[in-house]
Amino acid sequence: MPEAHMPEHVAIVMDGNGRWAEQRRRSRSWGHQAGLKALRRTARHGTEIGIRILTVFAFSSENWNRPALEVSRLMDLFMSALEKEVKGLHENGVKVRFIGDLSGFKPELRERMLAAQELTAANTRSQLNVAANYGGRWDIVNAARTMAEQARDGQLDPASIDEGLFGSRLALADTPDPDLFIRTGGEMRISNFLLWQCAYTEFYFSDVLWPDFGKDELDRAIAAYQQRERRFGKTGKQVRDHAHA
């Protein structure tokens, strides 16, 4: 995989675990277990090829509406994954971070999330952001509420609010916006994920169900990304002239 135009930050909606399991006449929770394996190999390959930041949508704020048994099994999977995976990630220099409203989880799970963050906080090889009980609209509303409270308390002049200041109150405040957004499973929507941060992100939709995703599929997504010209509102000529300057 060439280093030129390698995306620094890749965001993934890991869709298709349930359908993958149903096609095999197995439980949806079995599909989520397979999805964890897919995340493990994708994250490992991403680190190996130089992707510095990977943000994955593990559990949306809307997923609480799924059947109670499935949600319960997902919480159990989170617990076991934190116990089994974090040590290996730490040994490989990966910084783990959770974004979302963690107050929605049971105290034991929340404590393990915070412990994983603390253990890996100083790692610099790569960063894995796990969006759990996260929604893009929640993120934006939460930032607006924070600034409203600061303005009310005289700590913030409303006239000073601009995109940079607003972005500094979001869940990924100290992280560059995603360069590449991947969604697996054949659906072509972003499902309330990183709404603010993806204003100029390149999108790649794969028909592959998440448990079947891995090295080759990630390479295909990055190859497609590398063929695109990112203009950020400029003309193509401006971008090319700047690149050759």
C-alpha positions in Angstrom: 0.0 0.0 0.0 1.7 3.3 -1.1 2.2 6.0 1.6 1.2 8.8 -0.8 -2.2 10.2 0.0 -2.7 7.7 2.9 -5.7 8.8 5.0 -4.6 9.9 8.4 -8.0 9.3 10.0 -10.5 6.6 8.9 -14.0 6.3 10.3 -16.0 3.1 9.9 -19.7 2.2 10.3 -19.4 -1.6 11.0 -22.7 -2.7 9.5 -24.0 -6.1 8.7 -23.2 -8.3 11.8 -26.8 -9.3 12.3 -27.5 -10.1 8.6 -24.3 -12.0 8.3 -25.4 -14.2 11.2 -28.9 -14.6 10.0 -27.6 -15.8 6.6 -25.9 -18.6 8.5 -29.0 -19.3 10.7 -27.1 -18.2 13.8 -28.0 -15.7 16.5 -27.3 -12.0 15.9 -25.0 -12.0 19.0 -22.9 -14.6 17.2 -22.6 -12.1 14.3 -21.4 -9.4 16.7 -18.7 -11.8 18.0 -17.6 -12.3 14.4 -17.7 -8.5 14.0 -15.2 -8.1 16.8 -12.8 -10.3 15.0 -13.2 -8.2 11.9 -12.4 -5.1 14.0 -9.3 -6.7 15.4 -7.8 -7.6 12.0 -8.9 -4.3 10.4 -7.4 -2.2 13.2 -4.2 -4.2 13.1 -3.8 -3.8 9.3 -4.6 -0.1 9.6 -1.9 0.4 12.1 0.6 -1.6 9.9 -0.1 0.5 6.8 0.1 3.9 8.6 -3.5 4.9 9.4 -2.9 7.0 12.5 -6.5 7.3 13.7 -9.4 4.8 13.4 -12.9 5.7 14.7 -15.5 3.0 14.7 -19.2 3.2 15.4 -19.7 0.4 18.0 -23.1 1.3 19.5 -25.3 4.3 18.5 -27.6 6.1 20.8 -30.4 4.7 18.7 -29.3 1.1 19.3 -30.9 1.0 22.7 -34.2 0.5 20.7 -33.0 -2.9 19.5 -34.4 -6.1 21.2 -33.4 -6.2 24.9 -31.6 -9.5 24.5 -29.5 -8.3 21.7 -28.6 -5.1 23.7 -27.7 -7.3 26.7 -25.5 -9.5 24.7 -23.8 -6.5 23.1 -23.0 -5.1 26.6 -21.6 -8.5 27.6 -19.4 -8.4 24.4 -18.2 -5.0 25.3 -17.2 -6.2 28.8 -15.3 -9.3 27.5 -13.7 -7.3 24.7 -12.3 -4.7 27.1 -10.9 -7.5 29.2 -9.3 -9.4 26.3 -8.3 -6.8 23.7 -7.1 -3.7 25.6 -3.8 -5.3 26.8 -2.9 -6.3 23.3 -3.7 -2.9 22.0 -1.7 -1.3 24.7 1.3 -3.5 23.9 1.1 -2.4 20.3 1.2 1.3 21.2 -2.5 2.0 20.4 -4.3 4.7 22.4 -7.9 3.7 23.1 -10.6 6.3 23.5 -14.4 6.1 23.9 -16.6 8.9 22.7 -20.3 9.2 23.4 -22.6 9.5 26.5 -20.9 6.9 28.7 -23.3 7.7 31.5 -25.8 5.5 29.8 -23.8 2.4 30.6 -23.7 0.4 33.8 -21.0 1.5 36.3 -18.9 -1.6 35.8 -18.7 -1.2 32.1 -18.1 2.5 32.3 -15.3 2.0 34.8 -13.6 -0.5 32.4 -13.8 1.9 29.5 -12.2 4.7 31.6 -9.5 2.2 32.8 -8.7 1.3 29.2 -8.4 5.0 28.3 -6.1 5.6 31.3 -3.9 2.6 30.6 -3.3 3.6 26.9 -3.4 7.4 27.3 0.4 7.8 26.6 0.5 5.6 23.5 1.4 7.3 20.3 1.7 4.7 17.5 -2.0 5.0 16.6 -5.4 5.8 18.1 -8.6 3.8 18.2 -11.7 5.8 18.9 -14.7 3.7 19.9 -18.1 5.5 19.5 -20.4 4.0 22.1 -23.8 5.4 22.9 -22.9 8.1 20.4 -24.9 10.1 18.0 -23.8 13.0 15.7 -26.8 15.1 16.8 -26.1 14.3 20.4 -22.5 15.5 19.9 -23.6 18.8 18.3 -26.4 19.4 20.9 -23.9 18.6 23.7 -21.4 21.1 22.4 -24.1 23.8 22.0 -25.3 23.2 25.6 -21.8 23.5 26.9 -21.2 26.8 25.2 -24.7 28.1 26.3 -23.9 27.3 29.9 -20.5 29.1 29.6 -22.1 32.1 28.0 -24.8 32.2 30.8 -22.0 32.1 33.4 -20.1 34.9 31.8 -17.2 32.6 30.7 -17.8 32.9 27.0 -18.7 35.8 24.7 -21.3 34.5 22.2 -19.8 36.8 19.6 -16.6 34.7 19.8 -18.3 31.5 18.7 -17.0 30.3 15.3 -16.5 26.9 13.7 -13.2 26.4 15.4 -14.6 27.1 18.9 -17.6 25.0 18.3 -15.5 22.1 17.1 -13.4 22.4 20.2 -16.5 21.3 22.3 -17.2 18.2 20.3 -16.3 14.6 21.2 -13.3 14.5 18.9 -12.1 18.0 19.6 -8.4 17.3 19.5 -8.6 15.0 16.5 -8.4 15.9 12.8 -11.6 15.3 10.9 -11.9 11.9 9.1 -10.3 11.7 5.7 -12.2 8.6 4.7 -15.6 7.3 5.9 -16.3 3.6 5.2 -19.7 1.9 5.6 -20.0 -1.8 5.1 -23.1 -3.9 4.6 -24.5 -2.2 1.4 -26.4 0.6 3.1 -25.7 4.1 1.7 -26.3 6.4 4.7 -24.2 7.8 7.6 -26.7 7.0 10.4 -26.0 10.0 12.6 -22.3 9.3 12.8 -19.8 12.2 13.0 -22.2 14.6 11.3 -20.1 17.7 12.0 -16.7 16.1 11.4 -17.6 14.6 8.0 -18.3 17.9 6.2 -15.4 17.2 3.7 -14.8 13.5 4.3 -14.6 11.1 1.3 -17.2 8.3 1.5 -16.8 4.7 0.5 -19.7 2.2 0.7 -19.0 -1.5 0.6 -21.5 -4.3 0.0 -19.3 -6.6 2.2 -21.0 -7.4 5.5 -18.7 -6.3 8.4 -17.7 -9.8 9.6 -16.2 -10.5 6.2 -14.3 -7.2 6.1 -10.5 -7.2 6.5 -7.2 -6.4 5.0 -8.2 -6.7 1.3 -11.4 -4.7 1.7 -9.6 -1.9 3.7 -7.0 -1.7 0.9 -9.7 -1.4 -1.7 -11.3 1.4 0.2 -8.0 3.3 0.6 -7.1 2.7 -3.1 -10.5 4.3 -4.1 -9.7 7.2 -1.7 -6.3 7.7 -3.3 -7.9 8.2 -6.7 -10.0 11.1 -5.5 -9.1 14.8 -5.7 -10.0 16.5 -2.4 -10.8 20.2 -3.2 -12.3 21.5 0.1 -14.3 24.1 -1.9 -11.5 25.1 -4.3 -11.2 24.3 -8.0 -9.3 21.3 -9.2 -6.8 23.6 -10.8 -6.1 25.4 -7.5 -5.5 22.1 -5.8 -3.2 20.8 -8.5 -1.3 24.1 -8.7 -0.8 24.1 -4.9 0.4 20.5 -5.0 3.1 21.4 -7.6 4.1 24.6 -5.9 
